[in-house]
């Protein structure tokens, strides 16, 4: 199990915490589910969330994030090369396969 430290606007944190509570899950579980969804579908699903934040005056603009050179497959190959044998490859491979199957 690994930890991710990320910075998010205060308003986004507030909304995410409230959404997690409304769903009856921890903030950690809510964020993990969001990441899994984004990987599995190739979409982050943030548009409705951003619309709700904007409607409440809580949307903060952030600079765009540079995408990985070569796309998801190249990023996965680079990540895999840095990992010890078997370090989550099965999960990543399954998510990528599901993503590719859904795109056809």
C-alpha positions as CSV (number, residue, x, y, z in Angstrom):
1,X,0.0,0.0,0.0
2,X,1.4,3.4,-1.0
3,X,0.4,6.9,0.0
4,X,-0.1,9.9,-2.3
5,X,0.3,13.4,-1.1
6,X,-1.4,15.9,-3.3
7,X,-2.4,19.6,-3.1
8,X,-5.9,20.5,-4.0
9,X,-7.7,23.9,-3.7
10,X,-9.5,24.3,-0.3
11,X,-12.9,24.4,-1.9
12,X,-12.3,21.1,-3.7
13,X,-11.2,19.5,-0.5
14,X,-14.3,20.8,1.2
15,X,-16.6,19.5,-1.6
16,X,-14.8,16.1,-1.7
17,X,-15.0,15.6,2.0
18,X,-18.8,16.5,1.9
19,X,-19.4,14.2,-1.0
20,X,-17.6,11.3,0.8
21,X,-19.6,11.9,3.9
22,X,-22.9,12.0,1.9
23,X,-21.9,8.7,0.4
24,X,-21.0,7.2,3.7
25,X,-17.3,6.6,2.8
26,X,-14.0,8.0,4.0
27,X,-12.3,10.7,2.0
28,X,-9.6,8.2,1.3
29,X,-12.1,5.7,-0.2
30,X,-13.8,8.4,-2.2
31,X,-10.5,9.6,-3.7
32,X,-9.4,6.0,-4.4
33,X,-12.7,5.2,-6.1
34,X,-12.3,8.4,-8.2
35,X,-8.8,7.4,-9.3
36,X,-9.9,3.8,-10.1
37,X,-12.8,5.2,-12.2
38,X,-10.5,7.6,-14.1
39,X,-8.1,4.8,-15.0
40,X,-10.7,2.3,-15.9
41,X,-12.8,4.6,-18.1
42,X,-10.1,7.0,-19.4
43,X,-12.3,9.8,-18.1
44,X,-12.0,11.6,-14.8
45,X,-15.7,12.3,-14.5
46,X,-15.0,15.7,-13.1
47,X,-17.3,17.8,-15.4
48,X,-20.4,17.4,-13.2
49,X,-18.4,17.9,-10.1
50,X,-16.8,21.1,-11.5
51,X,-20.3,22.3,-12.6
52,X,-21.6,21.9,-9.0
53,X,-18.5,23.6,-7.6
54,X,-18.9,26.5,-10.1
55,X,-22.6,26.8,-9.2
56,X,-21.7,27.3,-5.6
57,X,-18.9,29.7,-6.4
58,X,-16.3,27.3,-5.2
59,X,-14.5,26.5,-8.4
60,X,-10.8,27.5,-8.4
61,X,-8.8,27.4,-11.6
62,X,-5.6,25.5,-11.6
63,X,-2.8,25.3,-14.2
64,X,-3.1,22.5,-16.7
65,X,-1.3,19.3,-15.9
66,X,1.2,18.1,-18.5
67,X,0.3,14.6,-19.8
68,X,2.8,11.8,-19.8
69,X,4.9,11.7,-23.1
70,X,3.7,8.7,-25.1
71,X,0.4,8.4,-23.3
72,X,-0.8,5.9,-20.7
73,X,0.9,2.8,-22.2
74,X,4.3,4.5,-22.2
75,X,3.8,5.9,-18.7
76,X,2.9,2.4,-17.5
77,X,6.0,0.9,-19.2
78,X,8.2,3.5,-17.4
79,X,6.4,2.9,-14.1
80,X,6.7,-0.9,-14.5
81,X,10.4,-0.7,-15.2
82,X,11.0,1.1,-11.9
83,X,9.0,-1.4,-9.8
84,X,10.1,-4.6,-8.1
85,X,8.8,-7.7,-9.7
86,X,5.0,-8.1,-9.4
87,X,4.5,-4.7,-7.7
88,X,0.8,-4.2,-8.7
89,X,1.3,-5.1,-12.4
90,X,-1.8,-7.4,-12.4
91,X,-4.1,-4.6,-11.2
92,X,-2.7,-2.0,-13.7
93,X,-2.8,-4.6,-16.5
94,X,-6.4,-5.4,-15.8
95,X,-7.4,-1.7,-15.7
96,X,-5.6,-1.0,-18.9
97,X,-7.1,-4.0,-20.6
98,X,-10.6,-2.9,-19.5
99,X,-9.9,0.6,-20.7
100,X,-8.7,-0.6,-24.1
101,X,-11.6,-3.1,-24.4
102,X,-14.1,-0.3,-23.7
103,X,-12.5,2.0,-26.3
104,X,-13.1,-0.3,-29.3
